Amino acid sequence: MVRIIQRLDNVKHDYEALKEHAMGDFKVGTIIGKLRAIIAAENVEVDANEAKPIKIKPIKIPANHITFLSAYAANRYGHAIAVGEEVHLPMSLKKTVDHATFLASLEGEIQKDDLLGVLILLPVEMLK
């Protein structure tokens, strides 16, 4: 009998070890990071002061990388404030984000292929 372990099984196993909010210590492996453009994959109308999910062109995040969003405004209508995928995965696994949360400052329309922001990726080494 062969049992195929799905990705979700790996995630559940990793989370069983977490007994508190601390997720572990880390060490930045190098000063060299990666910059990835967050690009809209659909047309979306936004209203001022509205947070809206937007499909984005997929961005691959390697295992053991942390991400930051650049604080520099990249879109005239507002800012990408988060990126994600359907199922949250631990840092130890590869991920592909495919949507962003966009906080609009102005009313307007985001066009497919518009730049929404910049994602910064840094490699880390888990110590615990």
C-alpha positions as a printed NumPy array, in Angstrom:
array([[  0.   ,   0.   ,   0.   ],
       [  1.357,   3.403,  -0.993],
       [  0.256,   6.594,   0.727],
       [  0.774,   9.833,  -1.119],
       [  1.468,  12.66 ,   1.297],
       [ -0.158,  15.825,   0.116],
       [  1.269,  19.288,   0.677],
       [ -1.42 ,  20.026,   3.256],
       [ -0.228,  17.057,   5.343],
       [  3.238,  18.644,   5.475],
       [  1.735,  21.959,   6.576],
       [ -0.305,  20.307,   9.342],
       [  2.796,  18.507,  10.576],
       [  4.821,  21.733,  10.72 ],
       [  2.083,  23.557,  12.616],
       [  1.679,  20.782,  15.204],
       [  5.109,  21.734,  16.512],
       [  4.016,  25.326,  17.212],
       [  2.9  ,  25.63 ,  20.831],
       [  2.985,  29.439,  21.071],
       [  3.104,  32.514,  18.844],
       [  6.875,  32.297,  18.376],
       [  7.556,  30.703,  14.997],
       [ 11.33 ,  30.433,  15.395],
       [ 14.46 ,  32.505,  15.207],
       [ 16.153,  33.202,  11.901],
       [ 19.393,  34.43 ,  10.431],
       [ 19.545,  36.362,   7.176],
       [ 21.712,  34.158,   4.953],
       [ 23.033,  36.945,   2.741],
       [ 22.53 ,  40.627,   2.174],
       [ 21.472,  39.868,  -1.409],
       [ 17.698,  39.721,  -1.79 ],
       [ 15.242,  39.427,  -4.644],
       [ 12.813,  42.083,  -5.886],
       [  9.626,  40.938,  -7.612],
       [  7.055,  43.167,  -9.309],
       [  3.461,  42.701,  -8.155],
       [  1.521,  42.892, -11.442],
       [ -2.286,  42.946, -11.769],
       [ -3.753,  39.998, -13.684],
       [ -7.204,  41.562, -14.077],
       [ -9.012,  44.879, -14.495],
       [-10.538,  46.108, -11.228],
       [-12.361,  49.327, -10.343],
       [-11.433,  50.738,  -6.944],
       [-13.012,  53.399,  -4.75 ],
       [-11.049,  55.693,  -2.435],
       [-10.462,  54.2  ,   1.037],
       [-11.413,  50.708,  -0.155],
       [ -9.398,  47.524,   0.384],
       [ -9.91 ,  45.086,  -2.467],
       [ -8.462,  41.704,  -3.46 ],
       [ -6.849,  41.674,  -6.902],
       [ -5.605,  38.669,  -8.862],
       [ -1.925,  39.073,  -9.691],
       [  0.505,  37.34 , -11.983],
       [  1.949,  34.463,  -9.918],
       [  5.146,  35.133,  -7.981],
       [  7.206,  32.162,  -6.804],
       [  8.654,  32.418,  -3.317],
       [ 11.455,  29.938,  -2.612],
       [ 11.461,  27.911,   0.6  ],
       [ 13.064,  29.635,   3.588],
       [ 12.498,  33.172,   2.319],
       [ 10.75 ,  35.988,   4.157],
       [  8.882,  38.675,   2.274],
       [  8.39 ,  42.408,   2.726],
       [  6.383,  44.89 ,   0.715],
       [  8.209,  47.981,  -0.439],
       [  6.761,  51.07 ,   1.231],
       [  7.407,  53.143,  -1.883],
       [  4.141,  53.828,  -3.735],
       [  4.162,  52.051,  -7.108],
       [  0.594,  52.749,  -8.235],
       [ -1.175,  56.107,  -8.426],
       [ -4.431,  54.7  ,  -6.982],
       [ -3.022,  53.174,  -3.799],
       [ -0.807,  50.466,  -2.312],
       [ -0.522,  46.69 ,  -2.287],
       [ -0.682,  45.889,   1.425],
       [ -0.475,  42.081,   1.301],
       [  0.061,  39.164,  -1.067],
       [ -0.977,  35.558,  -0.619],
       [ -2.286,  32.296,  -1.942],
       [ -5.343,  30.228,  -1.112],
       [ -3.654,  28.154,   1.607],
       [ -1.076,  29.706,   3.932],
       [  2.108,  27.638,   3.92 ],
       [  5.009,  27.69 ,   6.368],
       [  8.271,  29.387,   5.476],
       [  9.985,  26.009,   4.999],
       [  7.937,  25.293,   1.845],
       [  7.966,  26.86 ,  -1.624],
       [  4.992,  29.124,  -2.262],
       [  3.347,  30.871,  -5.184],
       [  1.341,  33.993,  -4.404],
       [ -1.481,  34.779,  -6.836],
       [ -3.499,  37.584,  -5.261],
       [ -2.873,  40.881,  -3.501],
       [ -4.885,  43.074,  -1.191],
       [ -4.89 ,  46.597,  -2.584],
       [ -5.76 ,  49.634,  -0.47 ],
       [ -7.004,  52.419,  -2.733],
       [ -6.329,  56.058,  -1.895],
       [ -8.066,  57.357,  -5.023],
       [-10.994,  56.226,  -7.134],
       [ -9.932,  54.67 , -10.421],
       [ -9.408,  51.511, -12.41 ],
       [ -6.514,  49.111, -12.06 ],
       [ -5.712,  47.705, -15.494],
       [ -4.37 ,  44.242, -16.223],
       [ -0.523,  44.418, -16.273],
       [ -0.421,  47.498, -13.986],
       [  2.325,  47.57 , -11.372],
       [  0.743,  47.366,  -7.901],
       [  3.874,  47.226,  -5.765],
       [  7.189,  45.51 ,  -5.176],
       [  7.745,  42.34 ,  -3.146],
       [ 11.129,  41.94 ,  -1.444],
       [ 12.368,  38.398,  -0.732],
       [ 15.215,  37.603,   1.646],
       [ 16.687,  34.144,   2.279],
       [ 16.844,  33.07 ,   5.918],
       [ 18.278,  30.172,   7.869],
       [ 16.051,  28.849,  10.639],
       [ 17.966,  28.438,  13.915],
       [ 15.282,  26.727,  16.03 ]])
